[in-house]
């Protein structure tokens, strides 16, 4: 997978998600936490998905997670070199996020469900970095 490929689609930050993209550009995985019910959630939004409260704050995630689910994509898509994994990672804080797995063979033998993962950031340009995950070291 080539992150610097100009053909790769880039996210368009909104006022509600700008903090998330700023954090990713700084190498931080940011989540939100609800003051009313303590629910930690992703993706970013101005209210808690669990209780609807707008008393939310931004928290830095540990960057640790486990492989919850994935598919190995074999077709050519602009910005990607097949095969590559499209994965759902369950973060240590609870939320799940869709991402890619790097630094690992893109095979069922290498990508084992519940394997420990850690976040890395793939810089697309000066403003956008994407969180991707790799097998955890140690």
Phi and psi in degrees as GROMACS dihedral restraints (atoms count N, CA, C in turn):
[ dihedral_restraints ]
;  ai    aj    ak    al  type     phi  dphi    fc
    3     4     5     6     1  -114.8    20    10
    4     5     6     7     1   109.2    20    10
    6     7     8     9     1   -72.2    20    10
    7     8     9    10     1   -26.4    20    10
    9    10    11    12     1   -86.7    20    10
   10    11    12    13     1     3.2    20    10
   12    13    14    15     1   -63.1    20    10
   13    14    15    16     1   120.7    20    10
   15    16    17    18     1   -66.4    20    10
   16    17    18    19     1   -15.6    20    10
   18    19    20    21     1   -79.3    20    10
   19    20    21    22     1   -13.6    20    10
   21    22    23    24     1   -70.0    20    10
   22    23    24    25     1   133.8    20    10
   24    25    26    27     1   -63.0    20    10
   25    26    27    28     1   142.8    20    10
   27    28    29    30     1  -115.6    20    10
   28    29    30    31     1   140.8    20    10
   30    31    32    33     1   -68.4    20    10
   31    32    33    34     1   154.9    20    10
   33    34    35    36     1  -111.6    20    10
   34    35    36    37     1   102.7    20    10
   36    37    38    39     1   -59.0    20    10
   37    38    39    40     1   145.6    20    10
   39    40    41    42     1  -116.5    20    10
   40    41    42    43     1   170.2    20    10
   42    43    44    45     1   -56.8    20    10
   43    44    45    46     1   -32.4    20    10
   45    46    47    48     1   -75.7    20    10
   46    47    48    49     1   -22.5    20    10
   48    49    50    51     1  -112.1    20    10
   49    50    51    52     1    -4.1    20    10
   51    52    53    54     1   -57.0    20    10
   52    53    54    55     1   -39.8    20    10
   54    55    56    57     1   -59.0    20    10
   55    56    57    58     1   -38.4    20    10
   57    58    59    60     1   -63.8    20    10
   58    59    60    61     1   -47.3    20    10
   60    61    62    63     1   -69.2    20    10
   61    62    63    64     1   -35.5    20    10
   63    64    65    66     1   -62.8    20    10
   64    65    66    67     1   -42.4    20    10
   66    67    68    69     1   -62.2    20    10
   67    68    69    70     1   -46.3    20    10
   69    70    71    72     1   -60.6    20    10
   70    71    72    73     1   -40.7    20    10
   72    73    74    75     1   -62.9    20    10
   73    74    75    76     1   -27.2    20    10
   75    76    77    78     1   -92.4    20    10
   76    77    78    79     1     6.3    20    10
   78    79    80    81     1    78.5    20    10
   79    80    81    82     1    27.0    20    10
   81    82    83    84     1  -122.7    20    10
   82    83    84    85     1   135.5    20    10
   84    85    86    87     1   -94.5    20    10
   85    86    87    88     1   111.9    20    10
   87    88    89    90     1  -105.4    20    10
   88    89    90    91     1   135.2    20    10
   90    91    92    93     1  -118.8    20    10
   91    92    93    94     1   179.8    20    10
   93    94    95    96     1  -123.4    20    10
   94    95    96    97     1   149.1    20    10
   96    97    98    99     1  -129.1    20    10
   97    98    99   100     1   137.8    20    10
   99   100   101   102     1   -89.8    20    10
  100   101   102   103     1   128.5    20    10
  102   103   104   105     1   -71.8    20    10
  103   104   105   106     1   -28.5    20    10
  105   106   107   108     1   -76.3    20    10
  106   107   108   109     1   -43.0    20    10
  108   109   110   111     1  -123.7    20    10
  109   110   111   112     1     1.6    20    10
  111   112   113   114     1    66.8    20    10
  112   113   114   115     1    12.7    20    10
  114   115   116   117     1   -69.4    20    10
  115   116   117   118     1   130.4    20    10
  117   118   119   120     1  -101.2    20    10
  118   119   120   121     1   130.9    20    10
  120   121   122   123     1  -139.7    20    10
  121   122   123   124     1   162.8    20    10
  123   124   125   126     1  -152.9    20    10
  124   125   126   127     1   142.3    20    10
  126   127   128   129     1   -78.7    20    10
  127   128   129   130     1   167.3    20    10
  129   130   131   132     1   -64.0    20    10
  130   131   132   133     1   140.1    20    10
  132   133   134   135     1  -159.1    20    10
  133   134   135   136     1   160.0    20    10
  135   136   137   138     1   -79.4    20    10
  136   137   138   139     1     2.7    20    10
  138   139   140   141     1  -142.8    20    10
  139   140   141   142     1   157.9    20    10
  141   142   143   144     1   -74.1    20    10
  142   143   144   145     1   129.9    20    10
  144   145   146   147     1   -71.0    20    10
  145   146   147   148     1   -22.2    20    10
  147   148   149   150     1   -82.9    20    10
  148   149   150   151     1   -43.8    20    10
  150   151   152   153     1  -124.4    20    10
  151   152   153   154     1    -8.8    20    10
  153   154   155   156     1    86.2    20    10
  154   155   156   157     1    -1.6    20    10
  156   157   158   159     1   -64.7    20    10
  157   158   159   160     1   147.1    20    10
  159   160   161   162     1   -99.8    20    10
  160   161   162   163     1     6.1    20    10
  162   163   164   165     1   -85.9    20    10
  163   164   165   166     1    76.8    20    10
  165   166   167   168     1  -119.6    20    10
  166   167   168   169     1   152.4    20    10
  168   169   170   171     1  -132.0    20    10
  169   170   171   172     1   160.9    20    10
  171   172   173   174     1   -92.9    20    10
  172   173   174   175     1   132.9    20    10
  174   175   176   177     1  -129.3    20    10
  175   176   177   178     1   146.8    20    10
  177   178   179   180     1   -85.5    20    10
  178   179   180   181     1   129.2    20    10
  180   181   182   183     1   -77.3    20    10
  181   182   183   184     1   160.0    20    10
  183   184   185   186     1   -70.2    20    10
  184   185   186   187     1   -22.5    20    10
  186   187   188   189     1    85.7    20    10
  187   188   189   190     1     3.7    20    10
  189   190   191   192     1  -102.1    20    10
  190   191   192   193     1   147.7    20    10
  192   193   194   195     1  -165.0    20    10
  193   194   195   196     1  -177.7    20    10
  195   196   197   198     1  -131.5    20    10
  196   197   198   199     1   153.3    20    10
  198   199   200   201     1   -75.6    20    10
  199   200   201   202     1   113.2    20    10
  201   202   203   204     1   -89.5    20    10
  202   203   204   205     1   -42.3    20    10
  204   205   206   207     1  -163.2    20    10
  205   206   207   208     1   159.2    20    10
  207   208   209   210     1  -165.9    20    10
  208   209   210   211     1   163.7    20    10
  210   211   212   213     1  -131.5    20    10
  211   212   213   214     1   150.8    20    10
  213   214   215   216     1  -103.4    20    10
  214   215   216   217     1   116.4    20    10
  216   217   218   219     1   -90.7    20    10
  217   218   219   220     1   130.8    20    10
  219   220   221   222     1  -112.3    20    10
  220   221   222   223     1    -4.9    20    10
  222   223   224   225     1   -91.7    20    10
  223   224   225   226     1   153.1    20    10
  225   226   227   228     1   -72.5    20    10
  226   227   228   229     1   132.8    20    10
  228   229   230   231     1  -135.1    20    10
  229   230   231   232     1   136.5    20    10
  231   232   233   234     1   -51.9    20    10
  232   233   234   235     1   128.6    20    10
  234   235   236   237     1    93.3    20    10
  235   236   237   238     1    -4.2    20    10
  237   238   239   240     1  -130.9    20    10
  238   239   240   241     1   147.9    20    10
  240   241   242   243     1  -111.0    20    10
  241   242   243   244     1   114.7    20    10
  243   244   245   246     1   -72.6    20    10
  244   245   246   247     1   157.0    20    10
  246   247   248   249     1   -80.5    20    10
  247   248   249   250     1   151.1    20    10
  249   250   251   252     1  -146.6    20    10
  250   251   252   253     1   149.3    20    10
  252   253   254   255     1   -88.4    20    10
  253   254   255   256     1   133.2    20    10
  255   256   257   258     1  -105.7    20    10
  256   257   258   259     1   115.7    20    10
  258   259   260   261     1  -124.1    20    10
  259   260   261   262     1   156.2    20    10
  261   262   263   264     1  -111.0    20    10
  262   263   264   265     1   120.3    20    10
  264   265   266   267     1  -108.3    20    10
  265   266   267   268     1   131.5    20    10
  267   268   269   270     1   -92.1    20    10
  268   269   270   271     1   115.7    20    10
  270   271   272   273     1   -73.4    20    10
  271   272   273   274     1   153.2    20    10
  273   274   275   276     1   -57.5    20    10
  274   275   276   277     1   -28.8    20    10
  276   277   278   279     1   -80.2    20    10
  277   278   279   280     1    -7.9    20    10
  279   280   281   282     1   118.4    20    10
  280   281   282   283     1   -44.7    20    10
  282   283   284   285     1   -65.1    20    10
  283   284   285   286     1   159.0    20    10
  285   286   287   288     1  -112.6    20    10
  286   287   288   289     1   146.8    20    10
  288   289   290   291     1  -140.0    20    10
  289   290   291   292     1   146.7    20    10
  291   292   293   294     1   -84.7    20    10
  292   293   294   295     1   138.2    20    10
  294   295   296   297     1  -161.6    20    10
  295   296   297   298     1  -168.5    20    10
  297   298   299   300     1  -121.3    20    10
  298   299   300   301     1   156.1    20    10
  300   301   302   303     1  -105.6    20    10
  301   302   303   304     1   131.8    20    10
  303   304   305   306     1  -121.1    20    10
  304   305   306   307     1   172.6    20    10
  306   307   308   309     1    56.8    20    10
  307   308   309   310     1    34.3    20    10
  309   310   311   312     1  -153.0    20    10
  310   311   312   313     1   145.3    20    10
  312   313   314   315     1   -57.6    20    10
  313   314   315   316     1   140.8    20    10
  315   316   317   318     1   -91.5    20    10
  316   317   318   319     1    64.8    20    10
  318   319   320   321     1  -132.9    20    10
  319   320   321   322     1   155.4    20    10
  321   322   323   324     1   -61.8    20    10
  322   323   324   325     1   -27.4    20    10
  324   325   326   327     1   -69.4    20    10
  325   326   327   328     1   -33.3    20    10
  327   328   329   330     1   -89.7    20    10
  328   329   330   331     1   -32.4    20    10
  330   331   332   333     1   -97.7    20    10
  331   332   333   334     1    91.4    20    10
  333   334   335   336     1   -99.3    20    10
  334   335   336   337     1   129.7    20    10
  336   337   338   339     1   -55.1    20    10
  337   338   339   340     1   143.8    20    10
  339   340   341   342     1    71.6    20    10
  340   341   342   343     1     6.8    20    10
  342   343   344   345     1   -66.3    20    10
  343   344   345   346     1   142.8    20    10
  345   346   347   348     1   -70.7    20    10
  346   347   348   349     1   138.2    20    10
  348   349   350   351     1  -130.5    20    10
  349   350   351   352     1   161.6    20    10
  351   352   353   354     1  -136.4    20    10
  352   353   354   355     1   150.6    20    10
  354   355   356   357     1   -76.2    20    10
  355   356   357   358     1   147.6    20    10
  357   358   359   360     1  -137.5    20    10
  358   359   360   361     1   167.0    20    10
  360   361   362   363     1  -125.6    20    10
  361   362   363   364     1   130.3    20    10
  363   364   365   366     1  -102.5    20    10
  364   365   366   367     1   111.5    20    10
  366   367   368   369     1   -77.6    20    10
  367   368   369   370     1   120.4    20    10
  369   370   371   372     1   -91.0    20    10
  370   371   372   373     1   -37.3    20    10
  372   373   374   375     1  -162.2    20    10
  373   374   375   376     1  -169.1    20    10
  375   376   377   378     1   -67.0    20    10
  376   377   378   379     1   -18.8    20    10
  378   379   380   381     1  -110.2    20    10
  379   380   381   382     1   -24.8    20    10
  381   382   383   384     1  -119.7    20    10
  382   383   384   385     1   124.1    20    10
  384   385   386   387     1  -125.8    20    10
  385   386   387   388     1   139.1    20    10
  387   388   389   390     1  -104.0    20    10
  388   389   390   391     1   135.2    20    10
  390   391   392   393     1   -74.4    20    10
  391   392   393   394     1   128.0    20    10
  393   394   395   396     1  -127.6    20    10
  394   395   396   397     1   167.3    20    10
  396   397   398   399     1  -125.9    20    10
  397   398   399   400     1   150.7    20    10
  399   400   401   402     1  -134.8    20    10
  400   401   402   403     1   160.3    20    10
  402   403   404   405     1   -55.5    20    10
  403   404   405   406     1   136.9    20    10
  405   406   407   408     1   -68.0    20    10
  406   407   408   409     1   142.2    20    10
  408   409   410   411     1   -87.7    20    10
  409   410   411   412     1   132.4    20    10
